Structure formats: structure tokens, C-alpha cells
């Protein structure tokens, strides 16, 4: 089994076939970044149409049992998620409504501070807001996994502590391995693990060491370093792989409707364009090379299974049911 905690971009039949070629069990696609409630409803409708049109290879899932059933049937499980909480439009009731529509993963903040808390790019992080605490507990009750990937450090720690269920950093790496505002320091990773959570190691070049982009064995070594910090039960895969993304998609991710200025996201003025894929992961089917690489650097079969799928399944069971 192979589970990826987050991918983004534009999905189509070709992407689904590539996922199947890579041996995937479950993927969380990104349905939105800056969209409000109506646009987010549109995205859910479009994904339902897409899954219906390709029902022989994919199915939208709502529970851990659904993931296992899809795997048994030879279909890729799609666990729907958003990289922001703008879809709530400030309404606590919308958590339950979107959960009933099949949304199972919500990142509390994207690249800006919002009503819930701070992003990783703010100068000052005041922590989880009162509305943020309400949303965290509502997500706990409604079977949604809390994602803290782009969230500021203080808000992240507050959410870990406030949540009554394990939380996830679906797509990031240790800052001690690659210093970047998008990555997480060791104290956060250890706090996450202490509450039963998981970090999905990313393969996004802007937040990943260059050697880990050049070879899958070096990427596996980065995963091993993350295991050293979090423990073997709290590390998974969260590639942040983007399908068919172009400049317009990149501009929307970075700028939305909130700014007139140039934004680089996790990039920089020196690297302003779309991030080049890792040499070993030009297409997503290349992720099939991870399990053998983990074995080559010393992980046993049970440990490889935990990193590639088992740890995600445990957290999903504890959060989405």
C-alpha cells in the first residue's frame, strides 16, 4: 500500500493512470486554496463528476474502511481536502456541512493569517484564535483531519495541544534538515508525535534538500532523519506533487485575490517560476521507488509499511473514522 498525504494541481484520467502505475492506495488532492464557500462547493461538484467519469480507477472516500475497500477493489481512494479554511466563510456550522459533503482534510491557514490563526509567513504569530479553537474542536467532532502544514509555529503548537485527536503536518520537512519557513522545527515535530500525529515528508524542491531531489536514496535518508525526530510511528509521505500546474495556477496559489504585489510562496526572486520536479520523481508513478529505497538504507519491512501507508491509516482511523 502507498498513501500520499497531499498532492495538488489538475487531475485527469492520465494522472489517475499514473497513480495506479505507481501502486497508490490513497491520495489527498487539494480542492482549493483561497476559495470561499460557493467556489468550494463548485470544486466538490467537479470532483464528484471527475470521480464518476473514472469510477473504474478512482473513488471518493469518507472513512478508513472506504480506503481499504477501494484498495481491495483496485481503485485509488481520493480523500478530499483543502489547503485553507476560507470555505467556512466564518461560519462554524459549515464545518459539519462540508464534512457531510465528503471533505476530510482541512489546513487551518494557508499563506496568510486568517480568522483561525497565523500562517508560517507572518512576522508575528499570536497563536490559535478563539474561532480557531472552535473550528478545531468542531473538526474533531465531525471526522475531519486537521492539517498544519502552512501554519505558523505558535498556532501549530496551540492546535496540537487544543485538538482532542491527532493532527497532521501533511506536506513539510524538518527545518533542521532544510531551513525554510514552510518547514517545521524539531520541537513542533516532537509535540505532534507526542499527541499521536504524523508528518508527511515532502518532495517539493523549494523546501527539500538538493541531494534529496537528486536521488530517491537521499530522499529516503531525509525521511530517516525525520524518523529520528518524530519516531517510526509518526512519519509518512506527503509529496506536495503538482499535476499539470502552469503559471496561472501558480499565480493563484501564491496571490489569490488578496494582493497586487508579486508573491513567491515557498519560492524566491531567484526561483520565481514553477518548481522543477525532483530528478527521481518526474511523474508521480516514480514514488513506487520509495519503498525499496527505504529498505536499502536499513528500514525493515514493518517500518517501510508504516512510512508508506500504515501510519496514515492509523491517523485516519483516529480522526476521520
Helices and strands as residue ranges (DSSP letters): E 3-9, H 13-21, E 26-29, H 37-53, E 58-60, H 64-72, E 76-78, E 81-82, G 86-88, H 93-100, E 105-107, H 130-142, E 145-147, H 153-162, E 168-172, H 186-194, E 198-201, G 205-207, H 210-214, H 216-230, G 232-234, E 235-237, E 241-243, H 247-255, G 284-288, H 289-296, H 301-305, I 306-310, H 311-319
